[in-house]
Amino acid sequence: MTMRVLLATDGSEDAKAATAWLGGLPLPADARVRVITALALPPSPLDIAPVRELYARLRHEARAHADDARAALRARFPGIEVEVVDGDPRAAIVRAAESWPADLVVTGARGLGGIKELLLGSVSLGVVRHAPCPVLVVKGAARPLGGALVALDGSEHAAAAAAWLAQLPLESTTVVRLLGVVERPRFPSTVPAMATAIVREAIDQIVSERRAALLPALERAAGLFAGSVKSVEQRVVVGHPTDEIVRAAGESGVDLVVVGARGLGGLERLLLGSVSEGVLHHVARPVLVVRPAR
């Protein structure tokens, strides 16, 4: 089946970075790309010449942004398509991903007409929360995908994230880092002093059991990449998932961070898990958020 990639752009610097990143992303040779620009026209109760001229100018600019992205990618994707749609960008991009349908949405971290929120724009976050497919949120200048960090917690979403990355035609020089994160249970504040040692021992036992349960998930993920990349590194750490993923993402050699949309337990915020959302906000690398296929 041909992979379909939807690139959302508005001509902003982050959108241009997303375009450049897509140009170098390892994808199947027959991948199809569609560029979409969402145009939220300011409402007007008047159908008069100045309003019509404004709308025409905005549509022209939107089309120009889409055409610029198409020109930048045409050499690699000769059949690239362009579409300008009306409506709030968050809803319009999601609708386009559903109706086409897309296998991947690529967007910049900010821009697209949204309010900036830390390192993530409101539109980008809205697309990740509601898109029916994986979403790549690009931050920073494009560079070759030499190393990818995949976060695993034993959940179905995390396994799907590893499998989605593994099905791409990665370069044989790529290094894949599998990071398993075990969250330590909180120490109860109401434990009597005489029971402190017993509770600490119980918590240590829980952590040990969680670590042991996570190791098979890392082994299964490692098997997906066996023979296709330079190396697969496995590591299990204990700590808060968001903090540990952000810390590992900042290490040298990580060009892409891959996470599942939701994990085991934990608070879910709308359609996106709190850990995934925390990673999107605080990691200064492109982040690929994957949910299992419907």
Protein Blocks (a to p, Z undefined) as FASTA:
>chain_A
ZZddddddehiaklmmmmmmmmmpccdfklccdddddddddddfbdcfklmmmmmmmmmm
mmmmmmmmmmmmmmmmmmbccdddedjfklmmmmmmmmmpccbdcddfbgjhiacehjbc
fklmmmmmmmcbdcdddedjddddfbccdddehiaklmmmmmmmmmpccdfkbccddddd
dddddddfkbcfklmmmmmmmmmmmmmmmmmmmmmmmmmmmmmmgokambdcddddeddf
klmmmmmmmpghiabdcddfbdeejidehjbcfklmmmmmmmccdcddddddZZ
